Structures are given as C-alpha cells and as structure tokens.
Amino acid sequence: MKPTPSVAVRCVRVRDGENRDAHPYHPSRYEITDAGELAEVLAVWPAERVPERAPEPGSQPHPDVDFTCCEGEPDPFDHPADPAIRGVPPHRPGPLARLLDPGAAGGIPARHRARWAADAPEPLRAYARALALGGDPAPPARIPLSSAFSWQGAVRATPTDAASLLAELAPRRLLVGAATQDLAWAVRETDRDGLGAAVRFFASEEFTTRHPKRRRVPDTARDLLLRHARSHRPQDLAILERRLLRVPDDRVRRS
C-alpha cells in the first residue's frame, strides 16, 4: 500500500460510503489534492502487507487465509490505475483514521468544509459556516435567490473535495421552498454561472414534482432557461420543455 517513491502522488481518493453519523453533509467519496494534505496523509499511510506464500501442492489452506474471490469488477475509485492516484484502504490505522475522520475538528474533511464556507458570498457566510460545522441553520432571510443560483453554479477550485456534498445541498436549501415567481425573477437576475445552476434546479425533482399551477414560469425566464440548456445542458432540455409551463410575462416585480 505504500506509494511508489518514484511516482509523485498528486491525488488521494477516499471512499467512506454513506457515512452520516460523524457529519450530516459528508460525501460518500472525495479527493485530496492539496500538497500539504497529501504529505500528511502519506506520512501515516499503512505499510504494505507481505503477501501470503502460495500453499504447497496437496497441502490444506491455512485457516486464517481467505481465498474467496470477489465478484464483479473492482471499483476504480478504490483501485485507480494511475500510480499518481492512490485509493485509501478500507482498513486504516489510527493516525490515518483520525486524519480522515469526517467529524474531527482538525481533520482533512473539516478543513475542506471550512475553506468552502470561507468562499461563500458574504451574506451567506454565517449560514455556510453553520452547515460546515454540521448544524441545521434556518435559511437567511431576505437573501436574493439569484445569489443562491450564483453560489451553486460558481466554479470551485476543488470540486471533488470533502465539501462537494455541501456545495450542492447548501444553495438548494435556499431554493426548494421559494415561490416559482421568485425563482423566475432570480433567473433573470443571476449571472452566467448561476444560469447553469438554475437549469439544474428547474430540471430537478424539487421543481418538476410541483403542482402544475406552481410550474408556470414567465416567458422571459423560461426562454433564458431553455436557451442556456440548449447550449450548455442539452440533457436537461427535454424535461424543461415538458415541465416548464408558460405564463404571460410580468415585467413589474412585486415586492
């Protein structure tokens, strides 16, 4: 398991399954790419086990050796082919387990969440910090929904780190309870990155399962969503065309 010295490790992949006990927003899979964090992980990497010697012909297998073959193909996330990418073994010694503990205040997942919270828009930063600590804060009042779309759609430097689940869930919490009319105005006010997030939201179950009366979107917002989906997210175009119902445009925003 010890990384090959001649190969510079540039990524460590961690698979934790659906672990929600230590932290409610911990992803089942994430990557570590920061040079300092990689050095910490590799410093406590478990030593390679010496393989068992093959039994002599005719001899009985040792009772402690399991010769059961695994069914199915190995998960490439656990067994990357690139020697510069390492998959963390499921059995982790104490120092490595503590470093990767999703609930540990000084662990690597907590650092990823803290960096994500620090990058949140200023009006949403306290909300993001509370979520990063595992809390369940109420959505901030009087926050423009266009900011939520922009926040979710912003390009992240490390999109596959341990804050990846939070980056999806946190903005969505601000959107799911919003009225369709307010969401439509936010589509008109958001930026280019926010339009991508808006397309994803309007194509998601959170919106498409609403009552037909609550899926009526003014023409201007509907056209913006369809145009962006056509050029950037064609996989969402059909569902938007089918589920976004039309309503005459109202160019005077109601307060």
C-alpha positions as CSV (number, residue, x, y, z in Angstrom):
1,M,0.0,0.0,0.0
2,K,2.9,2.3,0.5
3,P,3.2,4.7,-2.5
4,T,5.9,4.0,-5.0
5,P,8.7,6.5,-4.2
6,S,9.5,7.2,-7.9
7,V,5.9,8.3,-8.5
8,A,4.8,11.7,-7.2
9,V,1.3,11.3,-5.8
10,R,-1.0,14.1,-6.9
11,C,-4.3,12.8,-5.6
12,V,-5.6,10.6,-2.8
13,R,-9.2,9.2,-3.2
14,V,-11.2,8.4,-0.1
15,R,-14.4,6.3,-0.1
16,D,-16.4,6.4,3.1
17,G,-19.8,5.1,1.9
18,E,-23.0,6.8,3.1
19,N,-21.5,8.0,6.4
20,R,-23.9,10.4,8.0
21,D,-23.1,9.7,11.7
22,A,-19.9,11.7,12.0
23,H,-21.2,14.6,9.9
24,P,-24.5,15.0,8.1
25,Y,-23.1,16.5,4.9
26,H,-20.1,14.2,4.4
27,P,-19.8,12.8,0.9
28,S,-19.5,9.1,0.2
29,R,-16.4,9.9,-1.9
30,Y,-14.0,12.7,-2.1
31,E,-10.4,13.6,-3.2
32,I,-7.4,15.1,-1.5
33,T,-5.2,17.1,-3.9
34,D,-3.6,19.8,-1.7
35,A,0.1,19.3,-1.5
36,G,0.3,19.8,2.3
37,E,-2.6,17.5,3.0
38,L,-1.2,14.8,0.7
39,A,2.1,14.9,2.6
40,E,0.2,14.5,5.9
41,V,-1.8,11.5,4.5
42,L,1.2,9.8,3.0
43,A,3.2,10.2,6.3
44,V,0.7,7.9,8.1
45,W,0.0,5.6,5.1
46,P,-0.2,2.0,6.2
47,A,2.8,-0.2,5.4
48,E,2.4,-2.7,2.6
49,R,1.4,-6.2,3.9
50,V,3.7,-9.0,2.9
51,P,1.7,-11.4,0.7
52,E,1.0,-14.9,1.9
53,R,3.1,-17.6,0.3
54,A,1.2,-19.8,-2.0
55,P,0.5,-23.2,-0.4
56,E,2.4,-26.3,-1.5
57,P,0.6,-28.7,-3.9
58,G,-1.7,-31.0,-2.0
59,S,-1.5,-29.1,1.3
60,Q,-4.5,-27.7,3.1
61,P,-5.1,-23.9,3.1
62,H,-4.1,-22.1,6.3
63,P,-7.3,-21.5,8.3
64,D,-6.6,-17.7,8.6
65,V,-6.2,-17.1,4.9
66,D,-9.3,-16.2,2.9
67,F,-9.2,-17.4,-0.7
68,T,-12.7,-16.2,-1.5
69,C,-12.8,-14.4,-4.8
70,C,-14.5,-11.0,-5.1
71,E,-17.5,-11.0,-7.5
72,G,-17.8,-8.2,-10.0
73,E,-15.4,-5.6,-11.2
74,P,-13.3,-3.6,-8.7
75,D,-14.3,0.0,-8.1
76,P,-11.9,2.2,-10.0
77,F,-12.3,4.8,-7.2
78,D,-10.8,2.3,-4.7
79,H,-8.3,0.8,-7.2
80,P,-7.1,3.6,-9.5
81,A,-4.9,2.5,-12.4
82,D,-2.8,5.7,-12.4
83,P,0.1,5.3,-10.0
84,A,-0.1,9.0,-9.2
85,I,-3.6,8.5,-7.7
86,R,-3.9,6.5,-4.5
87,G,-7.1,5.0,-3.0
88,V,-7.2,4.9,0.8
89,P,-7.6,1.3,2.0
90,P,-10.8,0.5,3.9
91,H,-8.8,-0.6,7.0
92,R,-7.0,2.5,8.2
93,P,-4.5,2.6,11.2
94,G,-5.3,5.0,14.0
95,P,-3.3,8.1,12.7
96,L,-4.8,7.9,9.2
97,A,-8.3,7.2,10.5
98,R,-8.1,10.3,12.8
99,L,-6.8,12.5,9.9
100,L,-9.7,11.4,7.7
101,D,-12.4,11.4,10.4
102,P,-15.4,13.4,9.0
103,G,-16.3,14.7,12.4
104,A,-12.8,15.6,13.7
105,A,-12.3,19.4,14.1
106,G,-8.7,19.2,12.8
107,G,-9.3,16.5,10.2
108,I,-8.9,17.0,6.5
109,P,-12.7,16.9,5.7
110,A,-13.3,19.7,8.3
111,R,-10.7,21.8,6.6
112,H,-12.3,21.3,3.2
113,R,-15.7,22.4,4.6
114,A,-14.1,25.4,6.3
115,R,-12.5,26.5,3.0
116,W,-15.8,26.1,1.2
117,A,-17.6,28.2,3.9
118,A,-14.9,30.9,3.7
119,D,-15.5,31.2,-0.1
120,A,-19.3,31.7,0.3
121,P,-20.8,35.1,-0.6
122,E,-20.6,37.5,2.3
123,P,-24.4,37.4,3.1
124,L,-24.3,33.6,3.2
125,R,-21.1,33.1,5.0
126,A,-22.5,32.6,8.5
127,Y,-25.1,30.2,7.1
128,A,-22.3,28.3,5.3
129,R,-20.2,28.1,8.5
130,A,-23.1,26.7,10.5
131,L,-23.6,24.0,7.9
132,A,-19.9,23.2,7.7
133,L,-20.0,22.5,11.4
134,G,-22.8,20.1,11.0
135,G,-25.6,22.4,12.1
136,D,-29.1,22.8,10.6
137,P,-29.5,26.6,10.4
138,A,-32.6,28.3,9.0
139,P,-32.1,29.9,5.6
140,P,-31.1,33.5,6.0
141,A,-33.9,35.9,5.4
142,R,-34.1,38.5,2.6
143,I,-31.3,36.9,0.6
144,P,-31.7,37.3,-3.2
145,L,-32.3,33.9,-4.8
146,S,-30.1,35.0,-7.6
147,S,-27.2,34.8,-5.1
148,A,-28.1,31.2,-4.4
149,F,-28.0,30.3,-8.1
150,S,-24.7,32.0,-8.5
151,W,-23.3,30.3,-5.4
152,Q,-24.2,26.9,-6.6
153,G,-23.0,27.5,-10.1
154,A,-19.7,29.1,-9.3
155,V,-16.7,27.1,-10.4
156,R,-14.9,25.7,-7.4
157,A,-11.1,25.2,-7.4
158,T,-11.5,21.7,-5.8
159,P,-15.0,20.4,-6.9
160,T,-14.3,16.9,-5.7
161,D,-13.1,17.6,-2.1
162,A,-14.9,16.7,1.1
163,A,-17.2,19.8,0.8
164,S,-18.6,18.6,-2.5
165,L,-21.9,17.5,-1.0
166,L,-22.3,20.7,0.9
167,A,-21.7,22.7,-2.2
168,E,-24.8,21.1,-3.7
169,L,-27.1,20.9,-0.7
170,A,-26.5,24.3,0.8
171,P,-27.7,26.5,-2.1
172,R,-30.6,24.0,-2.8
173,R,-31.9,24.5,0.7
174,L,-32.4,28.2,-0.1
175,L,-34.4,27.3,-3.3
176,V,-36.7,24.4,-2.5
177,G,-39.2,26.5,-0.5
178,A,-39.2,29.5,-2.8
179,A,-42.2,30.5,-4.8
180,T,-41.9,29.9,-8.6
181,Q,-42.4,33.6,-9.3
182,D,-39.4,34.5,-7.1
183,L,-37.3,31.8,-8.7
184,A,-38.2,33.1,-12.1
185,W,-37.1,36.6,-11.2
186,A,-33.8,35.2,-9.8
187,V,-33.2,33.5,-13.2
188,R,-33.4,37.0,-14.8
189,E,-31.0,38.5,-12.2
190,T,-28.4,35.8,-11.9
191,D,-25.0,35.6,-13.7
192,R,-23.9,33.1,-16.3
193,D,-22.7,30.5,-13.8
194,G,-26.0,30.9,-11.9
195,L,-28.0,30.2,-15.1
196,G,-26.3,26.7,-15.2
197,A,-27.4,26.1,-11.6
198,A,-30.9,27.4,-12.4
199,V,-31.3,25.0,-15.3
200,R,-30.3,22.1,-13.0
201,F,-32.8,23.2,-10.3
202,F,-35.7,23.7,-12.7
203,A,-35.0,20.3,-14.2
204,S,-34.8,18.6,-10.8
205,E,-37.5,16.8,-8.8
206,E,-37.7,19.6,-6.3
207,F,-39.3,21.7,-9.1
208,T,-40.7,19.2,-11.6
209,T,-42.9,17.5,-8.9
210,R,-44.6,20.7,-8.0
211,H,-48.3,21.1,-8.8
212,P,-48.8,22.3,-12.4
213,K,-50.0,25.7,-11.1
214,R,-46.7,26.1,-9.4
215,R,-44.7,25.3,-12.5
216,R,-45.9,28.3,-14.6
217,V,-42.8,30.3,-15.5
218,P,-42.9,33.8,-17.2
219,D,-41.8,33.7,-20.8
220,T,-38.6,35.7,-20.2
221,A,-37.2,33.4,-17.5
222,R,-38.4,30.3,-19.4
223,D,-36.6,31.4,-22.6
224,L,-33.4,32.1,-20.6
225,L,-33.5,28.6,-19.1
226,L,-34.3,26.9,-22.4
227,R,-31.6,28.8,-24.3
228,H,-28.9,28.0,-21.7
229,A,-29.9,24.3,-21.5
230,R,-29.9,24.1,-25.3
231,S,-26.3,25.3,-25.5
232,H,-24.8,24.1,-22.2
233,R,-27.0,21.3,-20.7
234,P,-28.8,19.6,-23.6
235,Q,-29.5,16.6,-21.3
236,D,-32.0,18.8,-19.4
237,L,-33.7,20.4,-22.4
238,A,-36.4,17.9,-22.9
239,I,-37.6,17.9,-19.3
240,L,-37.6,21.7,-19.2
241,E,-39.6,21.9,-22.4
242,R,-42.1,19.4,-21.0
243,R,-42.4,20.6,-17.3
244,L,-41.9,24.4,-17.5
245,L,-45.4,25.7,-18.1
246,R,-45.9,29.1,-19.7
247,V,-47.4,32.2,-18.1
248,P,-47.6,35.7,-19.5
249,D,-44.6,37.8,-18.6
250,D,-44.9,40.3,-15.8
251,R,-42.2,42.9,-16.1
252,V,-43.1,44.7,-12.9
253,R,-41.6,42.9,-9.9
254,R,-43.9,42.7,-6.9
255,S,-42.4,43.5,-3.5
